[in-house]
Amino acid sequence: MAERPTAQWRGRVAAQAAAIAAGTLDPGTAYAAELFPEDMLGQTDEVLARFEADVAGLVHARWEPATDTEIFEVVERTVKALNAVNARFGEAAYETGEREELCAYIEAVLDEAGIDVDALAGRHRMTRHEITDEWREW
């Protein structure tokens, strides 16, 4: 199963906290706890958990494959929910690296569910990396 980006971000916070405690990192240079506050991580996890459940519902709730419209509806809801998290944190919850990780995660979850993301994107004249672009504000 695709690892949520929030797990990686929490790992960065923990690694810096351990380095500070060990005296190998100056607290003034630590950034992870500020960049990834627990409240933001929790809200992001809630969005990603809903996304995972929605994708599983698309795949397991029927005998025929989900339609492109249904898949894009799930992606749109997820991206808009992440937009809301980002807005609550002053439009600074997700920096460039985090944006890329979130997009890669969305693609990976769809891939793991058996959705051919390249074919889906191709049918709509885009690349797999553009499936979130229409709604993404972060």
Steps between C-alpha positions, in 0.01 A plus 500: 500500500620849418649678797330825585725803471399591854688194629816631335439849636450367854824309455683824420358663814603202713849483348563867569365472853735206562795690354424799723475271802831336407665839462581446132258761369472860611135567591525830312555316172225242549206564270290184483277559803413845370452385142290199604286590802307204637164668437581537130624142483183374667273694265697380198477141626122534527480612137726220383306239698178615332675483163616143566148398604344672198738326261439165666126562469537571129685179442324257733141620494420383149564237241587742220790745511448851630439761235744780434242743637475307828878484535542870429225581752702321770819680396319835492350452850840405634687789339238750616520362854879538490447856372291565810773364729755715323277808538459437873878512532550829320550346155828356630415144604653346190828622352627382160638170625185421695283584200693253289473235772123549527452474124719189483299348785168565324637336186639204699172432681315500170763274343483255791122486464545379144411829334720562197591862576694544177203383292258710708712811449560423133128477430476859626806627311724538803781316672458308825671788679226741394197317642484732802582826321147617424412534869837532673577832672799379699 
